[in-house]
Amino acid sequence: MGGKKRIAYCLIYESNWRFVDPEQLNDQERHLIDELIETCGHGLMNL
């Protein structure tokens, strides 16, 4: 995933996190979020 697209996903997930039920995430979604946290948030999610 390219840099601009990755940042866009970070912003979307962070701004809409209140609508996410972490218990309902599938493995693919969890992996994407973990990857975004690591690369965009330097290990932290800005909630």
C-alpha positions as a Markdown table, in Angstrom:
| # | Residue | x | y | z |
|---|---|---|---|---|
| 1 | Met | 0.0 | 0.0 | 0.0 |
| 2 | Gly | 1.4 | 3.4 | -1.0 |
| 3 | Gly | 2.2 | 6.2 | 1.5 |
| 4 | Lys | -0.7 | 8.5 | 0.7 |
| 5 | Lys | -3.2 | 5.6 | 0.7 |
| 6 | Arg | -1.8 | 4.3 | 4.0 |
| 7 | Ile | -2.1 | 7.7 | 5.7 |
| 8 | Ala | -5.7 | 8.0 | 4.4 |
| 9 | Tyr | -6.6 | 4.7 | 6.0 |
| 10 | Cys | -5.0 | 5.8 | 9.2 |
| 11 | Leu | -7.1 | 8.9 | 9.3 |
| 12 | Ile | -10.3 | 7.0 | 8.5 |
| 13 | Tyr | -9.7 | 4.4 | 11.2 |
| 14 | Glu | -8.7 | 6.9 | 13.8 |
| 15 | Ser | -11.6 | 9.2 | 13.2 |
| 16 | Asn | -14.2 | 6.5 | 13.0 |
| 17 | Trp | -12.8 | 4.1 | 15.7 |
| 18 | Arg | -15.8 | 4.7 | 17.9 |
| 19 | Phe | -17.9 | 2.8 | 15.4 |
| 20 | Val | -15.5 | -0.2 | 15.4 |
| 21 | Asp | -16.2 | -3.3 | 17.6 |
| 22 | Pro | -12.7 | -4.7 | 18.0 |
| 23 | Glu | -14.2 | -8.1 | 19.0 |
| 24 | Gln | -15.8 | -8.3 | 15.5 |
| 25 | Leu | -12.7 | -7.7 | 13.5 |
| 26 | Asn | -11.5 | -10.5 | 11.3 |
| 27 | Asp | -7.8 | -11.5 | 11.0 |
| 28 | Gln | -7.3 | -9.4 | 7.8 |
| 29 | Glu | -8.8 | -6.3 | 9.4 |
| 30 | Arg | -6.8 | -6.7 | 12.6 |
| 31 | His | -3.6 | -7.2 | 10.5 |
| 32 | Leu | -4.3 | -4.0 | 8.5 |
| 33 | Ile | -5.0 | -2.0 | 11.7 |
| 34 | Asp | -1.8 | -3.3 | 13.4 |
| 35 | Glu | 0.2 | -2.4 | 10.3 |
| 36 | Leu | -1.3 | 1.1 | 10.2 |
| 37 | Ile | -0.6 | 1.6 | 13.9 |
| 38 | Glu | 3.0 | 0.6 | 13.4 |
| 39 | Thr | 3.8 | 2.6 | 10.3 |
| 40 | Cys | 1.6 | 5.7 | 10.7 |
| 41 | Gly | 1.3 | 5.9 | 14.5 |
| 42 | His | 4.8 | 4.7 | 15.4 |
| 43 | Gly | 3.2 | 2.0 | 17.6 |
| 44 | Leu | 0.3 | 4.1 | 18.9 |
| 45 | Met | -3.2 | 4.7 | 17.7 |
| 46 | Asn | -4.4 | 8.3 | 18.1 |
| 47 | Leu | -7.9 | 8.0 | 19.4 |
